[in-house]
Structure formats: C-alpha cells, structure tokens
C-alpha cells in the first residue's frame, strides 16, 4: 500500500508557474493602444480604480495581481483572442483568464459611471445644438437603435428566445447616443428575438423622456413606434417636405449607426469576426456593458481608433406596424413643415 502511494505521488503532475510578462513596462503608448485600446496612463487609472475589488489578499498559489487581470480582460475584449492565447501572452492559465474577465468587467462597470442621460438644461441645449448642426433637425437629444451581439448557443429551455431573425444566438442591445457617439443609455438585458420596439417600451427610456427638463425627442428608424418623444421617418413620403424630412432624419440618426460601428471595431469581441461571446447571457451582457463604458472612456480621452476591417452591423430589420398616436403624427408633420 505504501508503495502505491509513493508511486501516485511521483506520477502527480507538478504545478508549473509561468513567467508573467509586463507589457506596461515594455510597450509604448502606440503599441498599447494597438493591443489593449488604451495608453499607459489610462490603463494605470483603471487599475487603480478597480484594485480594491480585484487585489488578491493572499500570497499563496502565485495569485494574479490586479494589473495582469485588467490587461488580460482588455486584451480579450480588444482582440477577441482565445482564452488560451490571452493566457499564453500574459503567463496565466486558460481557466484563470475565464475567471478574470467577468470579475474585471464587474469592477470596471462599477468604476466607470459614465453612461447617463444629461439632466441639466445647459447640457441638453448644447446637445440639441450639436445635433442641429448635422442636418438642421431641431430639438434632438439622442439617436436610438438596436444591434445584435453574437453569443454562444445553449441547451436550456429558453434557448429559442436567443435566436435572432438572422438565425444565430444573440443579445439585442439597445443604445442611445449623443452627437459625439457617446452612449447615454444602454440596455443589454433582452435576447436576440426581441424587437426594438418591445425593448424600448420595456426600458427606462419612456420615463427618462417624460421627465426631461427641457423637452426634446429621440430619432429612431422604422423599427420603432412613432411617439411624442420619438420621431421616426415617413414610410411613404408623399411630398418634397416629407422627403427632405426623411433625408435630414437619416443624416442625423446615422450617428447611432456609426457609434455601434466604432464600438465593434474597437472591441472585436462584439463583432461576428471575433466569433461570439463564450459566456452565459448574463455574463455576456456584463461584457457588453463594459465595452460601452470603455467606448465612452475612449471618446473622453480622445484615443484614436485603430484601423481594422470593415464592420457590418447586424440588426433585426423589423418594421413596426402599430398605429401611432394622433398627437405624434401631428408633431412629425409639424417638424416636416420646417423642411
């Protein structure tokens, strides 16, 4: 018996601790932006902001420091690398990368409180002026749309609700942006089969718009219902005024399309070229929210976007067929008369 125990111990695989790289010590800002999407100063700010939540309180088992946890997460969301590749680059195991990413995303979301709708009159009027300068569309406080983010398939009873109209598993993400492509509101809770109109009506957007200090409206495509606070294009314009209205509406609303394009180009884990998010829907929503907050951070810091391949956006392409309120129809007609 003693002989067997000795043999088992001799055959037990010895733990191997890898040499851990320190990219922040060897790469310049341009190289860091290419690989991690942020320069050294901003990365250090993030590390300091989440260190309290992520710092290992033990010296046992070669614990992963906060800096490496943040770098692994930024590398994954920027490049959509396999966990094994991210781990090899930073000297940690594949399973450790899988554990680190949701923890770091949760900490970053709590640290970066930068997605909020402006409430002051001065901020709202500045936003309206910025939108007006695009195509002279008045009183706009945001552009709204949805986009599909691929996630891995599952075998649960509610698997079918995550299959989008494009026939792949996804989350349908609703976003509202300002004229500078900064996210003011996001909703990551709904599966890929949900329509844009349903997501909007079950979000906090109607409440926000009802209590807006200086009034205003959002611009949405034909997948959204026409509301007093949400202007959509004419389905069948019959006059030149309505055609000019549609043209100005399209030009102004295009900012949300560009915002989603920049978001997916900067963080390739959200684009189909990066495969899909290999997490549960709840953790996938957390990763998506983190990317949106980091997108706002990149705009705030004026970080250049690295040139990448063409980004094709995925939408449900559903046209809302409900009857609008008369007051909303009259308001849209009044706006069209300005053109």
Secondary structure, DSSP 8 states (H G I E B T S, - for coil): -HHHHHHHHHHS----------HHHH--HHHHHHHHSS-HHHHHHHHHHHHHHH--S--GGG---HHHHHHHHHHHHHH---HHHHHHHHT--HHHHHHHHHHHHHHHHHH--------SHHHHHHHHHHHHHHH--TTEEEEEEEEEEEB----STTGGGGB-TTSSBEEEEEEEE-TTS-EEEEE--SBTTS-HHHHHHTSSHHHHHHT-TT--EEE--TTS--BTTEE---SS--SHHHHHHHHHHHHHHHHHHHHHHHHHHH-GGGSGGG--B-S-HHHHHHHHHHHHHHHHHHHHTT------S------------S---HHHHHHHHHHHTT-
